[in-house]
Amino acid sequence: MIDNPYTTAVLAWYDVNARDLPWRHPDATPWSILVSEVMLQQTPVVRVLPAWREWMKRWPAPADLAAEPSGEAVRMWHRLGYPRRALNLHACATAIVERHGGEVPDDHSELLALPGVGAYTAAAVASFAFGQRHAVLDTNVRRVLARAHTGVQYPPKTQSKSETRLAESLLPSDAETAVRWGVAVMELGALVCTARSPACADCPIADKCAWRLAGKPAHDGPPRRAQTYAGTDRQVRGKLMAVLRAASGPVPKSELDAVWDDQVQRERALDALVSDGLVDPLDSGEYALPG
C-alpha cells in the first residue's frame, strides 16, 4: 500500500540505484545486520565494507564473539574510529547469548535493552532484519525529510519529537513497503540528498521537495564541519591503539611513549582510553587490550 506522496517515486528510484551491500542481501542474518548498523554509525560504507567482511568471517554469530575477550573486538575494529563501538558489540553479543540463547531477538523492546543499542539501531534491526514496521531515522533520513517535507536545509542538531512524529506519519501502512521505504529514503540521503552538494537534478522527488520549491533557503546554517583530527587527543588515542592492536601481548609503557612527543597530551589520551575501558593497565607497568 502506498501512503505518502513520496513513496512511489523513491521506491522506483531505489529499485534502479540501490547499492549492492552484503547486509541487504536476502540471506543476511540478523546478527550481520546488527553489526553493519553499529559499524555504519559515523563511518562511511567504503570503510565499513572490508571491516564488516573480516568481522563476519571471524564471528559469524554472537556466540563466536562472546567466546573471545573484548580486547579482540577492539583489535578487529582497526581504524573504523570510535572504538567503544567494538566494546558495545562485544557486550551486545554476550547479552544475546545470555538472555536470548545466542539469537538476536526480534522484539523491538528487547533489542532496545541490549548494551549499546539505541533507538535508531533497534528500529533498523527490527525493520531490516525482521521485516517489522518501524520509522528508521538516521542522519540521511532526517535530512531528506527536513528538506522534502519541512522545507529546511538541515534537520536540528538533536533529533526532535516532531521529526519522529513526521517519520511515523509518512511510514507506509504495509510492513513490507515500510521496510523498503526505510532503506530507500536512507539511500536517497546518502547518494543524492547529501549534506553539502545535493544532486537535486537526480532526485526523484525534486518536484515535491518543499526546500527546493522555496528556492533552497539557507536560513538554518551550514552543515556541521567535520572535526579536525590532526594534533588532537583523538589522533593520539588512535596512535596508542594502533600499537596495542598490533601487539600480540602486553606493551611496555616505553613503546606507547614513543608514539607522541607531547607527554601531557599523550598521558591524557592514555588515561582516557583506560577510563573508557579500551586499555587495561597491568601491575607490571605494561598496557594491554581488555581481556
Helices and strands as residue ranges (DSSP letters): H 7-17, G 22-24, H 30-39, H 45-58, H 62-66, H 70-76, H 84-100, H 108-112, H 119-128, H 139-145, I 146-150, H 161-170, H 175-191, G 200-202, G 206-208, H 210-213, H 233-246, H 253-257, H 263-275, E 280-281, E 287-288
